[in-house]
Amino acid sequence: MRRLDLVLPFVLIPLLGAGCMVPKKKYDALQAELDDTRAQMTEQLAARDGQITSLEDQLKAELESYGELDAEYQALQKKYEDETAALRAEQAELLKDRSRLRQSVDEIKSALDELANRKRQAEERVAAYQDMLSRFQKLIDAGRLKVKIVDGRMIVELATDILFASGKAELSKEGRESLAEVGAVLADIPDRAYQVEGHTDDVPIQTAQFPSNWELGSARAVTVVRTLIEAGVPAPRLSAASYSEHHPVADNATKEGKSANRRIEIVVVPDLSQLPGFEELEALSGG
């Protein structure tokens, strides 16, 4: 409308300057045409203003809708991030649980293997003991010796009253015969080492040959070792020791107790390489 107001004076000035040269009828026609044009332009501008207003309303609505969508998007984004973080934490915990479970399974498997190994070793020891019993069954039945387990060691025990006279280290005839039978059995058992141990009662001895029970016990043990070698037991598999009266198996206060304590024990030396932890001990000792 402002542009029309500015244009009209310039249109009218020439007409007015013409004075009476423009007829009134023509002037009225031009005025009417101008009014129509003004009305049309006013109507067009009003329509355009309405369109602008409508567009502005639409834009406002779109912005509001965008704000709502953006808020919803932000909420969904946060929810996604929270759930993702929770899933990652759960996944990490599951990985830890799987690692712990795998370690536990490995430990259980190792323990089962160790138990199986110990069971096998125990079965081997039982079988060896039963084999030893069967080999010496004749001498056991004759009352010449006993086979027993003491402190985890397999022991063949012979009473010295059968082998030696009191205070002596020379074998009796019966004792030599018994040891010959024992030696034949031991020689037939492969890969076994034996320690012959001499034990006495607590009655002291003091002679030129045996100043104490230590010497008596060791002399008897050496005599038995020599006899076993003669019976076929390889010398490298034998050793001798004396315990004097210090490892009694019965009460020395009685005659029977003293008799039980006077004994020769042939100990089956355990194979340490079969014991748990042997490899670690061997490594620590430098092999």
DRENMARPA-945840 format. One record per residue (C-alpha): z, y, x. Coordinates in nm, 3 decimals. Layout:
<recs>
<rec zz="Z" yy="Y" xx="X"/>
...
</recs>
This chain:
<recs>
<rec zz="0.000" yy="0.000" xx="0.000"/>
<rec zz="0.067" yy="0.238" xx="0.282"/>
<rec zz="-0.280" yy="0.181" xx="0.424"/>
<rec zz="-0.430" yy="0.263" xx="0.083"/>
<rec zz="-0.228" yy="0.583" xx="0.056"/>
<rec zz="-0.358" yy="0.693" xx="0.395"/>
<rec zz="-0.717" yy="0.613" xx="0.308"/>
<rec zz="-0.728" yy="0.786" xx="-0.034"/>
<rec zz="-0.688" yy="1.150" xx="0.086"/>
<rec zz="-0.983" yy="1.105" xx="0.320"/>
<rec zz="-1.187" yy="0.966" xx="0.033"/>
<rec zz="-1.086" yy="1.246" xx="-0.203"/>
<rec zz="-1.132" yy="1.534" xx="0.042"/>
<rec zz="-1.512" yy="1.507" xx="0.054"/>
<rec zz="-1.517" yy="1.473" xx="-0.318"/>
<rec zz="-1.303" yy="1.780" xx="-0.368"/>
<rec zz="-1.499" yy="1.967" xx="-0.107"/>
<rec zz="-1.806" yy="1.909" xx="-0.303"/>
<rec zz="-1.652" yy="2.116" xx="-0.575"/>
<rec zz="-1.845" yy="2.118" xx="-0.890"/>
<rec zz="-2.116" yy="1.912" xx="-0.731"/>
<rec zz="-1.941" yy="1.584" xx="-0.850"/>
<rec zz="-1.951" yy="1.536" xx="-1.222"/>
<rec zz="-1.623" yy="1.457" xx="-1.392"/>
<rec zz="-1.760" yy="1.140" xx="-1.540"/>
<rec zz="-1.851" yy="1.008" xx="-1.200"/>
<rec zz="-1.515" yy="1.116" xx="-1.067"/>
<rec zz="-1.336" yy="0.933" xx="-1.342"/>
<rec zz="-1.540" yy="0.626" xx="-1.269"/>
<rec zz="-1.452" yy="0.641" xx="-0.903"/>
<rec zz="-1.090" yy="0.699" xx="-0.988"/>
<rec zz="-1.089" yy="0.401" xx="-1.217"/>
<rec zz="-1.254" yy="0.190" xx="-0.950"/>
<rec zz="-0.996" yy="0.313" xx="-0.699"/>
<rec zz="-0.715" yy="0.222" xx="-0.934"/>
<rec zz="-0.860" yy="-0.122" xx="-0.986"/>
<rec zz="-0.895" yy="-0.167" xx="-0.613"/>
<rec zz="-0.539" yy="-0.046" xx="-0.564"/>
<rec zz="-0.414" yy="-0.283" xx="-0.831"/>
<rec zz="-0.604" yy="-0.578" xx="-0.683"/>
<rec zz="-0.476" yy="-0.503" xx="-0.335"/>
<rec zz="-0.124" yy="-0.460" xx="-0.468"/>
<rec zz="-0.155" yy="-0.793" xx="-0.648"/>
<rec zz="-0.292" yy="-0.959" xx="-0.336"/>
<rec zz="-0.014" yy="-0.814" xx="-0.122"/>
<rec zz="0.246" yy="-0.929" xx="-0.375"/>
<rec zz="0.093" yy="-1.277" xx="-0.374"/>
<rec zz="0.094" yy="-1.279" xx="0.003"/>
<rec zz="0.454" yy="-1.159" xx="0.008"/>
<rec zz="0.537" yy="-1.443" xx="-0.230"/>
<rec zz="0.362" yy="-1.688" xx="-0.003"/>
<rec zz="0.550" yy="-1.550" xx="0.294"/>
<rec zz="0.878" yy="-1.578" xx="0.107"/>
<rec zz="0.788" yy="-1.931" xx="0.001"/>
<rec zz="0.699" yy="-2.020" xx="0.356"/>
<rec zz="1.020" yy="-1.867" xx="0.481"/>
<rec zz="1.214" yy="-2.073" xx="0.225"/>
<rec zz="1.025" yy="-2.382" xx="0.329"/>
<rec zz="1.095" yy="-2.303" xx="0.694"/>
<rec zz="1.462" yy="-2.252" xx="0.617"/>
<rec zz="1.471" yy="-2.583" xx="0.430"/>
<rec zz="1.290" yy="-2.754" xx="0.715"/>
<rec zz="1.535" yy="-2.608" xx="0.966"/>
<rec zz="1.828" yy="-2.726" xx="0.756"/>
<rec zz="1.669" yy="-3.068" xx="0.727"/>
<rec zz="1.604" yy="-3.070" xx="1.101"/>
<rec zz="1.968" yy="-2.978" xx="1.163"/>
<rec zz="2.083" yy="-3.265" xx="0.945"/>
<rec zz="1.841" yy="-3.503" xx="1.115"/>
<rec zz="1.948" yy="-3.380" xx="1.457"/>
<rec zz="2.314" yy="-3.429" xx="1.368"/>
<rec zz="2.235" yy="-3.777" xx="1.240"/>
<rec zz="2.035" yy="-3.848" xx="1.557"/>
<rec zz="2.321" yy="-3.727" xx="1.776"/>
<rec zz="2.564" yy="-3.948" xx="1.582"/>
<rec zz="2.332" yy="-4.247" xx="1.616"/>
<rec zz="2.282" yy="-4.171" xx="1.985"/>
<rec zz="2.659" yy="-4.161" xx="2.042"/>
<rec zz="2.704" yy="-4.480" xx="1.842"/>
<rec zz="2.431" yy="-4.645" xx="2.049"/>
<rec zz="2.590" yy="-4.531" xx="2.375"/>
<rec zz="2.936" yy="-4.645" xx="2.262"/>
<rec zz="2.806" yy="-4.984" xx="2.149"/>
<rec zz="2.602" yy="-5.020" xx="2.468"/>
<rec zz="2.909" yy="-4.941" xx="2.677"/>
<rec zz="3.113" yy="-5.190" xx="2.474"/>
<rec zz="2.843" yy="-5.457" xx="2.517"/>
<rec zz="2.826" yy="-5.392" xx="2.890"/>
<rec zz="3.203" yy="-5.419" xx="2.918"/>
<rec zz="3.196" yy="-5.740" xx="2.715"/>
<rec zz="2.913" yy="-5.872" xx="2.932"/>
<rec zz="3.109" yy="-5.790" xx="3.248"/>
<rec zz="3.415" yy="-5.968" xx="3.107"/>
<rec zz="3.200" yy="-6.268" xx="3.013"/>
<rec zz="3.063" yy="-6.278" xx="3.367"/>
<rec zz="3.419" yy="-6.270" xx="3.501"/>
<rec zz="3.519" yy="-6.547" xx="3.261"/>
<rec zz="3.216" yy="-6.752" xx="3.365"/>
<rec zz="3.303" yy="-6.698" xx="3.730"/>
<rec zz="3.665" yy="-6.797" xx="3.669"/>
<rec zz="3.552" yy="-7.099" xx="3.465"/>
<rec zz="3.312" yy="-7.205" xx="3.739"/>
<rec zz="3.588" yy="-7.167" xx="3.998"/>
<rec zz="3.825" yy="-7.364" xx="3.776"/>
<rec zz="3.563" yy="-7.638" xx="3.730"/>
<rec zz="3.510" yy="-7.651" xx="4.107"/>
<rec zz="3.886" yy="-7.672" xx="4.165"/>
<rec zz="3.922" yy="-7.948" xx="3.906"/>
<rec zz="3.628" yy="-8.135" xx="4.060"/>
<rec zz="3.781" yy="-8.095" xx="4.406"/>
<rec zz="4.118" yy="-8.215" xx="4.275"/>
<rec zz="3.954" yy="-8.515" xx="4.107"/>
<rec zz="3.770" yy="-8.597" xx="4.429"/>
<rec zz="4.098" yy="-8.571" xx="4.620"/>
<rec zz="4.274" yy="-8.794" xx="4.366"/>
<rec zz="3.991" yy="-9.044" xx="4.384"/>
<rec zz="4.014" yy="-9.042" xx="4.763"/>
<rec zz="4.391" yy="-9.090" xx="4.753"/>
<rec zz="4.353" yy="-9.367" xx="4.497"/>
<rec zz="4.098" yy="-9.537" xx="4.721"/>
<rec zz="4.331" yy="-9.506" xx="5.021"/>
<rec zz="4.624" yy="-9.638" xx="4.817"/>
<rec zz="4.414" yy="-9.932" xx="4.700"/>
<rec zz="4.310" yy="-9.998" xx="5.059"/>
<rec zz="4.675" yy="-9.992" xx="5.171"/>
<rec zz="4.776" yy="-10.228" xx="4.889"/>
<rec zz="4.487" yy="-10.457" xx="4.976"/>
<rec zz="4.586" yy="-10.448" xx="5.345"/>
<rec zz="4.948" yy="-10.530" xx="5.254"/>
<rec zz="4.839" yy="-10.815" xx="5.029"/>
<rec zz="4.607" yy="-10.940" xx="5.304"/>
<rec zz="4.894" yy="-10.928" xx="5.555"/>
<rec zz="5.119" yy="-11.120" xx="5.314"/>
<rec zz="4.858" yy="-11.386" xx="5.260"/>
<rec zz="4.798" yy="-11.424" xx="5.636"/>
<rec zz="5.171" yy="-11.464" xx="5.707"/>
<rec zz="5.254" yy="-11.659" xx="5.390"/>
<rec zz="5.325" yy="-11.981" xx="5.582"/>
<rec zz="5.569" yy="-11.809" xx="5.821"/>
<rec zz="5.725" yy="-11.613" xx="5.534"/>
<rec zz="5.783" yy="-11.932" xx="5.337"/>
<rec zz="5.937" yy="-12.090" xx="5.649"/>
<rec zz="6.180" yy="-11.796" xx="5.675"/>
<rec zz="6.060" yy="-11.693" xx="6.020"/>
<rec zz="5.953" yy="-11.339" xx="5.930"/>
<rec zz="5.925" yy="-11.079" xx="5.656"/>
<rec zz="5.644" yy="-10.835" xx="5.571"/>
<rec zz="5.765" yy="-10.511" xx="5.419"/>
<rec zz="5.689" yy="-10.141" xx="5.379"/>
<rec zz="5.942" yy="-9.899" xx="5.534"/>
<rec zz="5.890" yy="-9.520" xx="5.531"/>
<rec zz="5.521" yy="-9.570" xx="5.452"/>
<rec zz="5.474" yy="-9.813" xx="5.745"/>
<rec zz="5.377" yy="-10.181" xx="5.716"/>
<rec zz="5.620" yy="-10.387" xx="5.920"/>
<rec zz="5.633" yy="-10.753" xx="6.026"/>
<rec zz="6.001" yy="-10.823" xx="6.089"/>
<rec zz="6.134" yy="-11.114" xx="6.296"/>
<rec zz="6.503" yy="-11.190" xx="6.341"/>
<rec zz="6.600" yy="-11.189" xx="6.712"/>
<rec zz="6.844" yy="-11.475" xx="6.654"/>
<rec zz="6.534" yy="-11.700" xx="6.625"/>
<rec zz="6.358" yy="-11.540" xx="6.921"/>
<rec zz="6.634" yy="-11.468" xx="7.173"/>
<rec zz="6.976" yy="-11.592" xx="7.270"/>
<rec zz="7.261" yy="-11.341" xx="7.249"/>
<rec zz="7.231" yy="-11.072" xx="7.516"/>
<rec zz="6.907" yy="-11.221" xx="7.653"/>
<rec zz="6.545" yy="-11.111" xx="7.664"/>
<rec zz="6.388" yy="-11.453" xx="7.731"/>
<rec zz="6.218" yy="-11.619" xx="7.434"/>
<rec zz="6.347" yy="-11.942" xx="7.292"/>
<rec zz="6.102" yy="-12.228" xx="7.242"/>
<rec zz="6.107" yy="-12.173" xx="6.866"/>
<rec zz="6.062" yy="-11.801" xx="6.918"/>
<rec zz="5.760" yy="-11.850" xx="7.145"/>
<rec zz="5.600" yy="-12.081" xx="6.890"/>
<rec zz="5.659" yy="-11.832" xx="6.609"/>
<rec zz="5.515" yy="-11.545" xx="6.811"/>
<rec zz="5.211" yy="-11.753" xx="6.904"/>
<rec zz="5.140" yy="-11.798" xx="6.533"/>
<rec zz="5.203" yy="-11.429" xx="6.467"/>
<rec zz="4.976" yy="-11.330" xx="6.756"/>
<rec zz="4.694" yy="-11.552" xx="6.629"/>
<rec zz="4.710" yy="-11.378" xx="6.291"/>
<rec zz="4.727" yy="-11.025" xx="6.438"/>
<rec zz="4.440" yy="-11.093" xx="6.676"/>
<rec zz="4.224" yy="-11.189" xx="6.379"/>
<rec zz="4.279" yy="-10.850" xx="6.206"/>
<rec zz="4.017" yy="-10.603" xx="6.338"/>
<rec zz="4.074" yy="-10.237" xx="6.425"/>
<rec zz="4.452" yy="-10.246" xx="6.400"/>
<rec zz="4.708" yy="-10.124" xx="6.654"/>
<rec zz="5.069" yy="-10.246" xx="6.665"/>
<rec zz="5.395" yy="-10.113" xx="6.805"/>
<rec zz="5.663" yy="-10.369" xx="6.884"/>
<rec zz="6.011" yy="-10.221" xx="6.830"/>
<rec zz="6.335" yy="-10.373" xx="6.959"/>
<rec zz="6.654" yy="-10.321" xx="6.752"/>
<rec zz="7.010" yy="-10.431" xx="6.827"/>
<rec zz="7.345" yy="-10.431" xx="6.649"/>
<rec zz="7.619" yy="-10.190" xx="6.754"/>
<rec zz="7.799" yy="-10.430" xx="6.987"/>
<rec zz="7.780" yy="-10.262" xx="7.330"/>
<rec zz="7.636" yy="-10.441" xx="7.630"/>
<rec zz="7.684" yy="-10.346" xx="7.995"/>
<rec zz="7.537" yy="-10.581" xx="8.252"/>
<rec zz="7.340" yy="-10.535" xx="8.571"/>
<rec zz="7.020" yy="-10.624" xx="8.384"/>
<rec zz="7.101" yy="-10.435" xx="8.063"/>
<rec zz="7.330" yy="-10.133" xx="8.113"/>
<rec zz="7.307" yy="-10.061" xx="7.737"/>
<rec zz="7.143" yy="-10.172" xx="7.416"/>
<rec zz="6.850" yy="-9.941" xx="7.499"/>
<rec zz="6.748" yy="-10.162" xx="7.789"/>
<rec zz="6.810" yy="-10.481" xx="7.591"/>
<rec zz="6.595" yy="-10.359" xx="7.299"/>
<rec zz="6.310" yy="-10.243" xx="7.525"/>
<rec zz="6.312" yy="-10.565" xx="7.734"/>
<rec zz="6.288" yy="-10.779" xx="7.420"/>
<rec zz="6.003" yy="-10.558" xx="7.285"/>
<rec zz="5.809" yy="-10.592" xx="7.614"/>
<rec zz="5.860" yy="-10.969" xx="7.612"/>
<rec zz="5.716" yy="-10.989" xx="7.259"/>
<rec zz="5.419" yy="-10.769" xx="7.362"/>
<rec zz="5.335" yy="-11.001" xx="7.653"/>
<rec zz="5.358" yy="-11.307" xx="7.430"/>
<rec zz="5.127" yy="-11.149" xx="7.169"/>
<rec zz="4.875" yy="-11.068" xx="7.444"/>
<rec zz="4.886" yy="-11.433" xx="7.552"/>
<rec zz="4.821" yy="-11.526" xx="7.187"/>
<rec zz="4.499" yy="-11.322" xx="7.188"/>
<rec zz="4.598" yy="-10.972" xx="7.070"/>
<rec zz="4.410" yy="-10.715" xx="7.286"/>
<rec zz="4.652" yy="-10.528" xx="7.511"/>
<rec zz="4.514" yy="-10.179" xx="7.424"/>
<rec zz="4.620" yy="-10.238" xx="7.064"/>
<rec zz="4.986" yy="-10.299" xx="7.157"/>
<rec zz="5.281" yy="-10.080" xx="7.259"/>
<rec zz="5.656" yy="-10.136" xx="7.299"/>
<rec zz="5.958" yy="-9.925" xx="7.198"/>
<rec zz="6.336" yy="-9.952" xx="7.178"/>
<rec zz="6.562" yy="-9.807" xx="6.908"/>
<rec zz="6.881" yy="-9.968" xx="7.040"/>
<rec zz="7.140" yy="-9.979" xx="6.759"/>
<rec zz="7.035" yy="-9.648" xx="6.604"/>
<rec zz="6.810" yy="-9.773" xx="6.321"/>
<rec zz="7.029" yy="-10.025" xx="6.138"/>
<rec zz="6.908" yy="-10.184" xx="5.816"/>
<rec zz="7.251" yy="-10.319" xx="5.719"/>
<rec zz="7.619" yy="-10.249" xx="5.771"/>
<rec zz="7.736" yy="-10.352" xx="6.121"/>
<rec zz="8.086" yy="-10.409" xx="5.981"/>
<rec zz="7.989" yy="-10.761" xx="5.870"/>
<rec zz="7.851" yy="-11.061" xx="6.057"/>
<rec zz="7.553" yy="-11.075" xx="5.824"/>
<rec zz="7.487" yy="-10.703" xx="5.874"/>
<rec zz="7.491" yy="-10.740" xx="6.253"/>
<rec zz="7.249" yy="-11.034" xx="6.226"/>
<rec zz="7.012" yy="-10.830" xx="6.011"/>
<rec zz="7.020" yy="-10.538" xx="6.255"/>
<rec zz="6.926" yy="-10.762" xx="6.551"/>
<rec zz="6.554" yy="-10.776" xx="6.492"/>
<rec zz="6.204" yy="-10.727" xx="6.629"/>
<rec zz="5.969" yy="-10.517" xx="6.415"/>
<rec zz="5.592" yy="-10.523" xx="6.464"/>
<rec zz="5.473" yy="-10.201" xx="6.305"/>
<rec zz="5.112" yy="-10.161" xx="6.194"/>
<rec zz="5.024" yy="-9.821" xx="6.339"/>
<rec zz="4.868" yy="-9.606" xx="6.064"/>
<rec zz="4.519" yy="-9.467" xx="6.112"/>
<rec zz="4.585" yy="-9.092" xx="6.109"/>
<rec zz="4.215" yy="-9.016" xx="6.059"/>
<rec zz="4.251" yy="-9.141" xx="5.701"/>
<rec zz="4.535" yy="-8.904" xx="5.619"/>
<rec zz="4.468" yy="-8.584" xx="5.416"/>
<rec zz="4.421" yy="-8.279" xx="5.637"/>
<rec zz="4.337" yy="-8.480" xx="5.950"/>
<rec zz="4.012" yy="-8.292" xx="6.010"/>
<rec zz="4.193" yy="-7.957" xx="5.994"/>
<rec zz="4.461" yy="-8.079" xx="6.234"/>
<rec zz="4.195" yy="-8.212" xx="6.470"/>
<rec zz="4.015" yy="-7.876" xx="6.463"/>
<rec zz="4.339" yy="-7.689" xx="6.535"/>
<rec zz="4.414" yy="-7.915" xx="6.831"/>
<rec zz="4.070" yy="-7.858" xx="6.978"/>
<rec zz="3.920" yy="-8.190" xx="6.875"/>
</recs>
